[in-house]
Amino acid sequence: TSAAPRGAPHHLVRALPERGRYDDAEAAGRRYGAAAFVPFGDVLRTRGRLAEAESAYARAVSARTSDSLTAHLRLGELRLDRGDRAGATRIFDRFIDVYNNRQGRLTSPELLAVARATRHLGATDPQLFKDALRAYDAAIATDSGNVDARVELGEMFLEKYNGPDARQMLAGVLRENPSHPRALLGMARALAFDGAPGVDSLVKRALAVNERLVDARLMLARLRLDSEDYDEAEREAMRALDTDPGSPVAHALI
């Protein structure tokens, strides 16, 4: 695998998992402490170690790190993962107040956290998807280099059955970085949505960058299931469990 890019500890711990280097990312997260609580928690969450991830996020909140708003978001998402929608909603609701009270003073990552929280709220109040769209647009306008915001917006377009805008957003990311694994996977989903060819090859390109990308393994498992290749579908789901042993989707597929 390629060497991780230089940069602040926070960025290093975020960059390593994109290449599937979760062990290295976890080691770096432990080494850097408060400088990387949130990306460290993200690595632990990816690996299914939710209690440890929750602890890392809580420490970021307590330490009031620069990404503590993202840490609040993650704590809400962990509640959602556990089926505590009411508890998650209480956390996500606060982001609307943050957005209204701090307009013009939020950073691009903070606007992304607001967008994601509002997107979760849209599951029960579809009108809030419009607010999520505005927050994503603001995050991108504040920093066009915020690739996470652009990829997530593409994913939200897909959720809302808007294939053309999803493809346009993801294609823009891939023009700049043809090897971005989540953008490749998002484009594969967009092609699948349209019933277009090339889905399999895009998923495999994402896995060539990060062979441990759980969502890519799960998508391959579904593709194999659809083609009635049950043995290979099970193998792909098992590969997902190698990274996240608690993945409910992988267990359900098996």
BADOLO-177597 format. One record per residue (C-alpha): residue in three letters; x, y, z; chain. Coordinates in steps of 0.5 Angstrom, whole numbers, plus 500, padded with zeros to 3 digits. Last residue first. Example, Ala and Ser with C-alpha at 12.3 -4.5 7.8 and 13.67 -1.06 7.14 Angstrom:
REM BADOLO-177597
ATOM code  px  py  pz unit
ATOM  SER 527 498 514    A
ATOM  ALA 525 491 516    A
//
This chain:
REM BADOLO-177597
ATOM code  px  py  pz unit
ATOM  ILE 449 470 511    A
ATOM  LEU 446 477 509    A
ATOM  ALA 443 478 516    A
ATOM  HIS 450 477 519    A
ATOM  ALA 453 482 514    A
ATOM  VAL 448 487 515    A
ATOM  PRO 448 486 523    A
ATOM  SER 456 488 522    A
ATOM  GLY 458 485 529    A
ATOM  PRO 465 482 527    A
ATOM  ASP 467 489 523    A
ATOM  THR 473 488 519    A
ATOM  ASP 473 480 518    A
ATOM  LEU 466 481 518    A
ATOM  ALA 466 484 511    A
ATOM  ARG 470 478 509    A
ATOM  MET 465 473 512    A
ATOM  ALA 459 477 507    A
ATOM  GLU 464 476 501    A
ATOM  ARG 465 469 503    A
ATOM  GLU 457 468 504    A
ATOM  ALA 456 471 497    A
ATOM  GLU 461 467 494    A
ATOM  ASP 457 461 496    A
ATOM  TYR 451 463 494    A
ATOM  ASP 452 465 487    A
ATOM  GLU 445 466 486    A
ATOM  SER 446 472 481    A
ATOM  ASP 442 477 486    A
ATOM  LEU 446 474 492    A
ATOM  ARG 453 475 488    A
ATOM  LEU 451 482 487    A
ATOM  ARG 449 483 495    A
ATOM  ALA 455 480 497    A
ATOM  LEU 459 485 493    A
ATOM  MET 455 490 496    A
ATOM  LEU 457 488 503    A
ATOM  ARG 464 487 501    A
ATOM  ALA 464 494 499    A
ATOM  ASP 460 497 505    A
ATOM  VAL 466 493 509    A
ATOM  LEU 472 497 506    A
ATOM  ARG 477 492 508    A
ATOM  GLU 480 491 501    A
ATOM  ASN 481 499 501    A
ATOM  VAL 484 501 494    A
ATOM  ALA 483 495 490    A
ATOM  LEU 477 494 494    A
ATOM  ALA 474 501 491    A
ATOM  ARG 476 498 484    A
ATOM  LYS 472 492 485    A
ATOM  VAL 466 496 487    A
ATOM  LEU 467 500 480    A
ATOM  SER 468 493 476    A
ATOM  ASP 462 490 479    A
ATOM  VAL 457 496 478    A
ATOM  GLY 460 497 470    A
ATOM  PRO 453 496 467    A
ATOM  ALA 447 501 468    A
ATOM  GLY 441 499 472    A
ATOM  ASP 440 506 474    A
ATOM  PHE 440 505 481    A
ATOM  ALA 446 500 480    A
ATOM  LEU 450 505 476    A
ATOM  ALA 448 510 482    A
ATOM  ARG 451 505 487    A
ATOM  ALA 457 504 483    A
ATOM  MET 458 511 483    A
ATOM  GLY 457 511 491    A
ATOM  LEU 463 505 491    A
ATOM  LEU 467 509 487    A
ATOM  ALA 466 515 491    A
ATOM  ARG 467 511 498    A
ATOM  PRO 474 508 495    A
ATOM  HIS 477 515 492    A
ATOM  SER 482 512 487    A
ATOM  PRO 480 517 481    A
ATOM  ASN 481 523 485    A
ATOM  GLU 480 529 482    A
ATOM  ARG 475 527 477    A
ATOM  LEU 473 522 482    A
ATOM  VAL 470 527 486    A
ATOM  GLY 467 531 480    A
ATOM  ALA 464 524 478    A
ATOM  LEU 461 523 485    A
ATOM  MET 457 530 485    A
ATOM  GLN 454 529 478    A
ATOM  ARG 452 521 479    A
ATOM  ALA 448 523 485    A
ATOM  ASP 445 529 481    A
ATOM  PRO 443 524 476    A
ATOM  GLY 441 519 480    A
ATOM  ASN 436 523 485    A
ATOM  TYR 432 517 488    A
ATOM  LYS 432 521 495    A
ATOM  GLU 437 516 498    A
ATOM  LEU 441 517 492    A
ATOM  PHE 442 524 493    A
ATOM  MET 444 523 500    A
ATOM  GLU 450 519 497    A
ATOM  GLY 452 524 493    A
ATOM  LEU 451 529 499    A
ATOM  GLU 456 524 503    A
ATOM  VAL 461 524 497    A
ATOM  ARG 461 532 497    A
ATOM  ALA 461 533 504    A
ATOM  ASP 467 528 505    A
ATOM  VAL 471 531 500    A
ATOM  ASN 471 537 503    A
ATOM  GLY 476 541 498    A
ATOM  SER 471 545 496    A
ATOM  ASP 471 549 503    A
ATOM  THR 466 554 505    A
ATOM  ALA 462 552 499    A
ATOM  ILE 462 545 500    A
ATOM  ALA 460 546 508    A
ATOM  ALA 455 551 505    A
ATOM  ASP 452 546 500    A
ATOM  TYR 452 540 505    A
ATOM  ALA 448 545 510    A
ATOM  ARG 443 547 505    A
ATOM  LEU 442 540 503    A
ATOM  ALA 441 538 510    A
ATOM  ASP 436 543 511    A
ATOM  LYS 432 541 505    A
ATOM  PHE 432 534 508    A
ATOM  LEU 429 537 514    A
ATOM  GLN 422 536 510    A
ATOM  PRO 422 529 510    A
ATOM  ASP 421 529 518    A
ATOM  THR 422 522 521    A
ATOM  ALA 428 520 516    A
ATOM  GLY 430 527 515    A
ATOM  LEU 432 527 523    A
ATOM  HIS 438 523 520    A
ATOM  ARG 439 528 514    A
ATOM  THR 439 534 520    A
ATOM  ALA 445 530 523    A
ATOM  ARG 449 529 517    A
ATOM  ALA 448 536 515    A
ATOM  VAL 450 539 522    A
ATOM  ALA 456 535 522    A
ATOM  LEU 458 537 515    A
ATOM  LEU 457 544 517    A
ATOM  GLU 462 543 523    A
ATOM  PRO 467 540 518    A
ATOM  SER 466 546 513    A
ATOM  THR 467 551 519    A
ATOM  LEU 461 554 523    A
ATOM  ARG 461 562 524    A
ATOM  GLY 457 564 518    A
ATOM  GLN 451 562 522    A
ATOM  ARG 452 560 529    A
ATOM  ASN 445 561 532    A
ATOM  ASN 441 557 527    A
ATOM  TYR 446 552 525    A
ATOM  VAL 447 550 533    A
ATOM  ASP 440 550 534    A
ATOM  ILE 439 545 528    A
ATOM  PHE 444 541 531    A
ATOM  ARG 441 540 538    A
ATOM  ASP 436 536 535    A
ATOM  PHE 441 531 533    A
ATOM  ILE 442 529 540    A
ATOM  ARG 435 529 542    A
ATOM  THR 434 525 536    A
ATOM  ALA 439 520 538    A
ATOM  GLY 436 518 545    A
ATOM  ALA 429 517 541    A
ATOM  ARG 432 513 536    A
ATOM  ASP 435 508 541    A
ATOM  GLY 436 502 536    A
ATOM  ARG 443 501 538    A
ATOM  ASP 446 504 531    A
ATOM  LEU 442 510 533    A
ATOM  ARG 445 511 539    A
ATOM  LEU 452 510 536    A
ATOM  GLU 449 516 531    A
ATOM  GLY 448 520 536    A
ATOM  LEU 455 519 539    A
ATOM  ARG 458 520 532    A
ATOM  LEU 454 527 532    A
ATOM  HIS 457 529 539    A
ATOM  ALA 464 528 536    A
ATOM  THR 463 532 530    A
ATOM  LEU 461 538 534    A
ATOM  SER 467 536 538    A
ATOM  ASP 472 537 532    A
ATOM  SER 476 543 535    A
ATOM  THR 477 539 541    A
ATOM  ARG 472 541 547    A
ATOM  ALA 476 536 552    A
ATOM  SER 470 533 554    A
ATOM  VAL 467 532 547    A
ATOM  ALA 473 529 545    A
ATOM  ARG 473 524 551    A
ATOM  ALA 466 522 549    A
ATOM  TYR 468 521 542    A
ATOM  ALA 474 516 544    A
ATOM  SER 469 513 549    A
ATOM  GLU 464 512 544    A
ATOM  ALA 469 508 540    A
ATOM  GLU 471 504 545    A
ATOM  ALA 464 502 547    A
ATOM  LEU 463 501 539    A
ATOM  ARG 468 496 537    A
ATOM  GLY 465 494 531    A
ATOM  ARG 472 495 527    A
ATOM  THR 469 501 523    A
ATOM  ARG 467 504 530    A
ATOM  LEU 474 503 532    A
ATOM  VAL 477 507 526    A
ATOM  ASP 472 512 527    A
ATOM  GLY 473 513 534    A
ATOM  PHE 481 514 532    A
ATOM  PRO 478 519 527    A
ATOM  VAL 474 523 533    A
ATOM  PHE 480 523 538    A
ATOM  ALA 486 525 534    A
ATOM  ALA 489 531 537    A
ATOM  ALA 487 528 544    A
ATOM  GLY 491 522 544    A
ATOM  TYR 496 522 538    A
ATOM  ARG 499 515 540    A
ATOM  ARG 493 511 541    A
ATOM  GLY 490 514 534    A
ATOM  ALA 497 512 531    A
ATOM  ALA 496 505 533    A
ATOM  GLU 489 505 531    A
ATOM  ALA 491 508 524    A
ATOM  ASP 496 503 523    A
ATOM  ASP 492 497 525    A
ATOM  TYR 486 500 520    A
ATOM  ARG 490 500 514    A
ATOM  GLY 485 499 509    A
ATOM  ARG 487 505 505    A
ATOM  GLU 482 510 507    A
ATOM  PRO 483 507 514    A
ATOM  LEU 490 511 513    A
ATOM  ALA 488 518 511    A
ATOM  ARG 483 519 518    A
ATOM  VAL 489 518 523    A
ATOM  LEU 494 522 519    A
ATOM  HIS 489 528 518    A
ATOM  HIS 488 528 526    A
ATOM  PRO 495 527 527    A
ATOM  ALA 497 533 522    A
ATOM  GLY 500 532 516    A
ATOM  ARG 504 528 511    A
ATOM  PRO 501 523 507    A
ATOM  ALA 500 516 508    A
ATOM  ALA 505 511 505    A
ATOM  SER 502 507 499    A
ATOM  THR 500 500 500    A
//
